[in-house]
Every structure is written in structure tokens, then in C-alpha cells.
């Protein structure tokens, strides 16, 4: 179980659970409180396990998401010198078609430019779909049979790539949607249980007040 996968609110609650569990155990052993509190300590342990499992699952989903984002390699080149060795990425921008693309500065030519390809697989799907339509329209008027055949083969390859990429992206989107729902549920649970434990802590303090 990795502490690093936990959010601040989750770490805070686990610390409170640990403190309460140790305190309650000591008081039960000394007979200061009823063994019925074992139900509460068990609930605390179950919640702690649930928090760690959720954090691990969240980390796995987000890691997969980041790896998907990194699928697209720009292979950008300066539009002036047509070289890539002096390029520095400066950020990203959204084009008029809604695609997010990387922006670069060429330190050789001292110019900035936007690379005309999407920087993520989700926008790349839209880009390829639009590109396929352009190729299909071009075939209708193409007179060169060799070029026409080559274009048809390219369309088949592009459609094959899309058919393999889309399900992966759809699954990731579904996982992210489910994660967002689960995050809201866990946030509510953390808030409620934290308040409950603080009340129980006050009760324990009351038990230990001197007569």
C-alpha cells in the first residue's frame, strides 16, 4: 500500500483512523470502554482498506491515461529550416477545428509556430477521420490509377488504425467517468467519517477525564 497514491484528505483520515484505533484498543484493554467499540474499530479498518484500494485504482487509471496521452509523437520540424534539432516546445494551443496542438520555438531561426497535428490521441482520431474524408473525395477525381490505388491502400490502413485506437480511448473515457463518480462518493464518505471520528474522539477524551 503506497502512501504516495493517497490524496491529502485521505492521508488525514487514515491518520485519524490510526490514532483512534490505537487509543480505543488501549482503553478497551484497560476496561475503560466497552468492547462494543470493536465494531467501530473494525469499520475503521475496513474504511482504511477501502481508501487504499481506491487510491491504487485511481493511480492505475490516471497512469494509463497519461500513457495514452503520450502515444502521439509530433516529429515536428521548423517550417523555415525544416529541421528539428533546435526546436523547443513552448506550450499548446487549440486550433479553429478544436484540436489541441503543440507550439514550438526554433532557436536556429528564432521563430515560433504551431505544429499542424494534434498532440493527443483523442484529437488525432478526429484529425484522421477528417483526413480520410479528404482522401476519399480526392479518389473520386483522381485520374492517375497508381496514385489512386496508393490512396485506397492508405485509407484501409488508416481505418484499421482507427478501429484499434478507438476502443482503447473509449475504455479510458469510461474509466475516467466512473472514477469521477467514485471520487465524489469517496469525498462524501471521507467528510462524513472524519466528522464521526472526531465526535468519537471527544467521547474517548470524556471517558478519560479525571473524576
C-alpha positions as a LaTeX table, in Angstrom:
\begin{tabular}{lrrr}
\hline
Residue & $x$ (\AA) & $y$ (\AA) & $z$ (\AA) \\
\hline
Unk1 & 0.00 & 0.00 & 0.00 \\
Unk2 & 1.51 & 3.30 & $-1.13$ \\
Unk3 & 1.05 & 6.50 & 0.85 \\
Unk4 & 2.07 & 8.46 & $-2.24$ \\
Unk5 & $-1.11$ & 7.38 & $-4.03$ \\
Unk6 & $-3.29$ & 8.97 & $-1.36$ \\
Unk7 & $-4.74$ & 12.47 & $-1.56$ \\
Unk8 & $-4.24$ & 14.85 & 1.37 \\
Unk9 & $-7.77$ & 14.30 & 2.71 \\
Unk10 & $-7.30$ & 10.53 & 2.54 \\
Unk11 & $-3.98$ & 10.66 & 4.40 \\
Unk12 & $-5.56$ & 12.89 & 7.03 \\
Unk13 & $-8.42$ & 10.45 & 7.61 \\
Unk14 & $-6.07$ & 7.45 & 7.78 \\
Unk15 & $-4.00$ & 9.23 & 10.43 \\
Unk16 & $-7.19$ & 9.86 & 12.40 \\
Unk17 & $-8.24$ & 6.22 & 11.97 \\
Unk18 & $-4.83$ & 5.04 & 13.20 \\
Unk19 & $-4.92$ & 7.37 & 16.20 \\
Unk20 & $-8.47$ & 6.37 & 17.12 \\
Unk21 & $-7.77$ & 2.66 & 16.67 \\
Unk22 & $-4.73$ & 2.67 & 18.95 \\
Unk23 & $-6.47$ & 4.80 & 21.57 \\
Unk24 & $-9.62$ & 2.69 & 21.58 \\
Unk25 & $-7.63$ & $-0.56$ & 21.81 \\
Unk26 & $-5.71$ & 0.69 & 24.84 \\
Unk27 & $-8.89$ & 1.78 & 26.59 \\
Unk28 & $-10.70$ & $-1.49$ & 25.86 \\
Unk29 & $-7.77$ & $-3.49$ & 27.24 \\
Unk30 & $-7.84$ & $-1.41$ & 30.42 \\
Unk31 & $-11.62$ & $-1.81$ & 30.67 \\
Unk32 & $-12.30$ & 1.90 & 30.36 \\
Unk33 & $-14.71$ & 1.48 & 27.43 \\
Unk34 & $-17.00$ & $-1.29$ & 26.23 \\
Unk35 & $-15.78$ & $-4.00$ & 23.85 \\
Unk36 & $-18.70$ & $-2.89$ & 21.65 \\
Unk37 & $-16.32$ & $-0.28$ & 20.32 \\
Unk38 & $-14.61$ & $-3.12$ & 18.46 \\
Unk39 & $-17.36$ & $-2.68$ & 15.84 \\
Unk40 & $-16.19$ & 0.85 & 15.26 \\
Unk41 & $-12.53$ & $-0.12$ & 15.07 \\
Unk42 & $-13.43$ & $-2.83$ & 12.55 \\
Unk43 & $-15.32$ & $-0.24$ & 10.49 \\
Unk44 & $-12.22$ & 1.96 & 10.62 \\
Unk45 & $-10.01$ & $-0.86$ & 9.37 \\
Unk46 & $-12.42$ & $-1.64$ & 6.55 \\
Unk47 & $-12.53$ & 2.01 & 5.53 \\
Unk48 & $-8.74$ & 2.23 & 5.58 \\
Unk49 & $-8.53$ & $-0.77$ & 3.25 \\
Unk50 & $-11.17$ & 0.80 & 1.02 \\
Unk51 & $-9.23$ & 4.07 & 0.86 \\
Unk52 & $-6.00$ & 2.35 & $-0.14$ \\
Unk53 & $-7.77$ & 0.23 & $-2.77$ \\
Unk54 & $-9.47$ & 3.29 & $-4.24$ \\
Unk55 & $-6.20$ & 5.24 & $-4.28$ \\
Unk56 & $-4.41$ & 2.36 & $-6.03$ \\
Unk57 & $-7.20$ & 2.05 & $-8.61$ \\
Unk58 & $-7.19$ & 5.81 & $-9.21$ \\
Unk59 & $-3.42$ & 5.81 & $-9.67$ \\
Unk60 & $-3.62$ & 2.96 & $-12.20$ \\
Unk61 & $-6.35$ & 4.69 & $-14.23$ \\
Unk62 & $-4.55$ & 8.05 & $-14.26$ \\
Unk63 & $-1.25$ & 6.40 & $-15.16$ \\
Unk64 & $-2.91$ & 4.63 & $-18.08$ \\
Unk65 & $-4.44$ & 7.95 & $-19.13$ \\
Unk66 & $-1.05$ & 9.67 & $-19.12$ \\
Unk67 & 0.49 & 6.86 & $-21.16$ \\
Unk68 & $-2.31$ & 7.23 & $-23.73$ \\
Unk69 & $-1.67$ & 10.97 & $-23.95$ \\
Unk70 & 1.99 & 10.23 & $-24.70$ \\
Unk71 & 1.12 & 7.96 & $-27.65$ \\
Unk72 & 1.31 & 10.82 & $-30.11$ \\
Unk73 & 4.80 & 11.89 & $-31.16$ \\
Unk74 & 4.93 & 15.13 & $-33.10$ \\
Unk75 & 8.14 & 14.69 & $-35.09$ \\
Unk76 & 7.81 & 18.43 & $-35.61$ \\
Unk77 & 10.07 & 20.35 & $-37.96$ \\
Unk78 & 10.72 & 24.06 & $-38.28$ \\
Unk79 & 8.72 & 25.41 & $-41.26$ \\
Unk80 & 11.68 & 27.65 & $-42.18$ \\
Unk81 & 14.74 & 25.38 & $-41.93$ \\
Unk82 & 12.86 & 22.03 & $-41.98$ \\
Unk83 & 14.99 & 20.80 & $-39.06$ \\
Unk84 & 14.02 & 19.51 & $-35.60$ \\
Unk85 & 17.27 & 19.60 & $-33.63$ \\
Unk86 & 16.86 & 23.19 & $-32.37$ \\
Unk87 & 13.17 & 23.04 & $-31.51$ \\
Unk88 & 11.89 & 23.77 & $-28.03$ \\
Unk89 & 8.28 & 23.07 & $-27.11$ \\
Unk90 & 6.71 & 26.21 & $-25.63$ \\
Unk91 & 3.18 & 25.01 & $-24.89$ \\
Unk92 & 0.00 & 24.09 & $-26.71$ \\
Unk93 & $-2.92$ & 25.80 & $-28.37$ \\
Unk94 & $-6.39$ & 24.90 & $-29.66$ \\
Unk95 & $-6.92$ & 25.28 & $-33.39$ \\
Unk96 & $-10.07$ & 26.61 & $-35.06$ \\
Unk97 & $-11.13$ & 22.99 & $-35.60$ \\
Unk98 & $-10.89$ & 22.27 & $-31.87$ \\
Unk99 & $-7.68$ & 20.23 & $-31.98$ \\
Unk100 & $-5.01$ & 20.76 & $-29.34$ \\
Unk101 & $-1.60$ & 21.15 & $-30.96$ \\
Unk102 & 1.88 & 21.81 & $-29.62$ \\
Unk103 & 3.65 & 25.11 & $-30.15$ \\
Unk104 & 7.40 & 25.32 & $-30.70$ \\
Unk105 & 10.25 & 27.79 & $-30.97$ \\
Unk106 & 13.11 & 27.20 & $-33.37$ \\
Unk107 & 16.25 & 28.55 & $-31.74$ \\
Unk108 & 18.06 & 28.45 & $-35.07$ \\
Unk109 & 15.54 & 30.61 & $-36.94$ \\
Unk110 & 14.19 & 32.42 & $-33.85$ \\
Unk111 & 10.57 & 31.82 & $-34.82$ \\
Unk112 & 7.59 & 30.30 & $-33.04$ \\
Unk113 & 5.00 & 28.11 & $-34.74$ \\
Unk114 & 2.16 & 25.66 & $-34.13$ \\
Unk115 & 2.67 & 22.14 & $-35.42$ \\
Unk116 & $-0.32$ & 21.21 & $-37.57$ \\
Unk117 & $-1.01$ & 17.86 & $-35.91$ \\
Unk118 & $-3.00$ & 17.08 & $-32.75$ \\
Unk119 & $-0.88$ & 16.38 & $-29.65$ \\
Unk120 & $-3.20$ & 13.72 & $-28.20$ \\
Unk121 & $-4.88$ & 10.53 & $-29.48$ \\
Unk122 & $-8.44$ & 11.80 & $-28.90$ \\
Unk123 & $-8.00$ & 14.75 & $-31.24$ \\
Unk124 & $-5.89$ & 12.60 & $-33.56$ \\
Unk125 & $-8.94$ & 10.37 & $-34.12$ \\
Unk126 & $-10.93$ & 13.42 & $-35.27$ \\
Unk127 & $-7.99$ & 14.54 & $-37.42$ \\
Unk128 & $-7.66$ & 11.16 & $-39.11$ \\
Unk129 & $-11.40$ & 10.88 & $-39.70$ \\
Unk130 & $-11.37$ & 14.27 & $-41.44$ \\
Unk131 & $-8.24$ & 13.30 & $-43.39$ \\
Unk132 & $-9.86$ & 10.05 & $-44.56$ \\
Unk133 & $-12.85$ & 12.01 & $-45.87$ \\
Unk134 & $-10.48$ & 14.28 & $-47.84$ \\
Unk135 & $-8.69$ & 11.25 & $-49.29$ \\
Unk136 & $-11.97$ & 9.60 & $-50.28$ \\
Unk137 & $-13.11$ & 12.78 & $-52.01$ \\
Unk138 & $-9.76$ & 13.01 & $-53.78$ \\
Unk139 & $-10.11$ & 9.48 & $-55.15$ \\
Unk140 & $-13.33$ & 10.48 & $-56.94$ \\
Unk141 & $-11.47$ & 12.95 & $-59.15$ \\
Unk142 & $-8.04$ & 11.28 & $-59.29$ \\
Unk143 & $-7.11$ & 10.17 & $-62.81$ \\
Unk144 & $-3.75$ & 8.60 & $-62.01$ \\
Unk145 & $-4.58$ & 4.95 & $-61.31$ \\
Unk146 & $-1.32$ & 4.25 & $-59.47$ \\
Unk147 & $-1.84$ & 7.19 & $-57.13$ \\
Unk148 & $-5.49$ & 6.23 & $-56.73$ \\
Unk149 & $-4.53$ & 2.67 & $-55.69$ \\
Unk150 & $-1.93$ & 4.00 & $-53.26$ \\
Unk151 & $-4.52$ & 6.32 & $-51.70$ \\
Unk152 & $-7.04$ & 3.49 & $-51.35$ \\
Unk153 & $-4.45$ & 1.38 & $-49.54$ \\
Unk154 & $-3.64$ & 4.29 & $-47.24$ \\
Unk155 & $-7.32$ & 4.68 & $-46.38$ \\
Unk156 & $-7.55$ & 0.99 & $-45.45$ \\
Unk157 & $-4.51$ & 1.33 & $-43.15$ \\
Unk158 & $-5.87$ & 4.49 & $-41.53$ \\
Unk159 & $-9.25$ & 2.90 & $-40.90$ \\
Unk160 & $-7.51$ & $-0.13$ & $-39.39$ \\
Unk161 & $-5.55$ & 2.14 & $-37.04$ \\
Unk162 & $-8.74$ & 3.92 & $-36.03$ \\
Unk163 & $-10.57$ & 0.65 & $-35.40$ \\
Unk164 & $-7.84$ & $-0.38$ & $-32.95$ \\
Unk165 & $-7.37$ & 3.01 & $-31.29$ \\
Unk166 & $-11.00$ & 3.98 & $-30.71$ \\
Unk167 & $-11.93$ & 1.10 & $-28.33$ \\
Unk168 & $-8.86$ & 1.84 & $-26.18$ \\
Unk169 & $-9.80$ & 5.51 & $-25.90$ \\
Unk170 & $-13.47$ & 4.69 & $-25.25$ \\
Unk171 & $-12.48$ & 2.35 & $-22.42$ \\
Unk172 & $-10.25$ & 5.02 & $-20.91$ \\
Unk173 & $-13.05$ & 7.59 & $-21.12$ \\
Unk174 & $-15.47$ & 5.18 & $-19.42$ \\
Unk175 & $-12.90$ & 4.50 & $-16.67$ \\
Unk176 & $-12.41$ & 8.23 & $-16.11$ \\
Unk177 & $-16.17$ & 8.83 & $-15.90$ \\
Unk178 & $-16.56$ & 6.00 & $-13.38$ \\
Unk179 & $-13.57$ & 7.32 & $-11.43$ \\
Unk180 & $-15.10$ & 10.80 & $-11.21$ \\
Unk181 & $-18.30$ & 9.32 & $-9.78$ \\
Unk182 & $-16.31$ & 7.21 & $-7.30$ \\
Unk183 & $-14.21$ & 10.20 & $-6.29$ \\
Unk184 & $-17.33$ & 12.16 & $-5.36$ \\
Unk185 & $-18.66$ & 9.19 & $-3.35$ \\
Unk186 & $-15.35$ & 8.81 & $-1.51$ \\
Unk187 & $-15.13$ & 12.55 & $-0.81$ \\
Unk188 & $-18.57$ & 12.42 & 0.84 \\
Unk189 & $-17.62$ & 9.31 & 2.80 \\
Unk190 & $-14.34$ & 10.83 & 3.96 \\
Unk191 & $-16.08$ & 14.01 & 5.11 \\
Unk192 & $-18.81$ & 12.12 & 6.98 \\
Unk193 & $-16.49$ & 9.58 & 8.61 \\
Unk194 & $-13.97$ & 12.23 & 9.61 \\
Unk195 & $-16.67$ & 14.19 & 11.44 \\
Unk196 & $-17.92$ & 10.97 & 13.05 \\
Unk197 & $-14.46$ & 10.02 & 14.30 \\
Unk198 & $-13.88$ & 13.48 & 15.70 \\
Unk199 & $-17.08$ & 13.07 & 17.73 \\
Unk200 & $-15.96$ & 9.62 & 18.91 \\
Unk201 & $-12.59$ & 11.07 & 19.84 \\
Unk202 & $-14.35$ & 13.59 & 22.07 \\
Unk203 & $-16.20$ & 10.71 & 23.71 \\
Unk204 & $-12.92$ & 8.91 & 24.38 \\
Unk205 & $-11.49$ & 12.06 & 25.89 \\
Unk206 & $-14.56$ & 12.26 & 28.10 \\
Unk207 & $-14.03$ & 8.69 & 29.28 \\
Unk208 & $-10.52$ & 9.60 & 30.38 \\
Unk209 & $-11.43$ & 12.78 & 32.23 \\
Unk210 & $-10.32$ & 12.59 & 35.89 \\
Unk211 & $-13.03$ & 12.27 & 38.48 \\
\hline
\end{tabular}
